[in-house]
Amino acid sequence: MFETNSCAKLMPRWNAMTARSWGSKSKASAPVKSGDFVSLRTLAEACKKRFADGVVLYDSNDFVPFGDRLAAAPLSCFWN
């Protein structure tokens, strides 16, 4: 289902009302390219409406949207 060099992770969230999924992928360098979102797009297609968001974490200071429910975010956002 996912390309072999991917680090995509699925993080499901379950409660009584809805089941939603988030995906994440880590990238050791910048810049982020559209191709870095292949596994997250595959996950979004598989989860359909249950897919909440997908993020590629990377080494930069900028938050960059990459389409519907997909974005690149700096790793440093966890510490700031």
N, C-alpha and C positions, 0 to 999 in steps of 0.2 A: 504494500500500500504506500509506503514512504520510500524515498530514495535512500540508498544505503549509507551515504555520507551525512545524513541528517542527524541533528541532535534534538529534533522536535519532541516535546513532552506534552502529554495530554493531562490536564488537571480538571477532572469532573467535579461538579458541585451539585449535590442532590439535596432536595428538601421536599416537603409534602406538596408544594405547588408546581414546581418546575424542575427540570433537569437541564443544566447548562454546562457547557464545556469551554475551557480556555486552552489555548496552545501557546507554547513558548519555545524559542530556539535561541541558543547562544552563539555569538560570532566573535572571534578573537580580534577582529580588525575592522576598520572602517575603509571605505564607505559601504553602506548597505545597498544592495541591488535588488531589483525585482525578482531575480532568480533565487534569492535567499528565502523567499516566501513560498516556494513550491510545496514543501511539506505542509505548511500551514494552510495553503489554499486547498490541498487535498483533504486535510482534516475538516475544513469548513464545508466542503462539498459532501463529505461523508456524514457529518453531523447535521447538516441542513439548518433548520431553525434553532436547534439546540446549541449551535456554535455562538458563543458570546463575543470573544475577541481573540486575536492572535498577536503576539509581539515577538520581534527579534531584538534581543538584548545585545548591544555592541559597544565598542570602545570609542565613544564620542561624547559630546555634550548636548547634542541636538535630538529633539523628539521629532520624528518625521512620519507623517501618515502615508500609508501605501495602499489606499483603497478602502473598500467597505470592511470595517472591523479589523483592519490590519495596520500595524504601525511598527516603527523601529524606535527603541528607547535606549537611552544610555544606561549602562550597567550601574553607573554612579547614582541613579535614581533610588537605589535601595539604601544608600547611605546618606542621602541629603534630605 
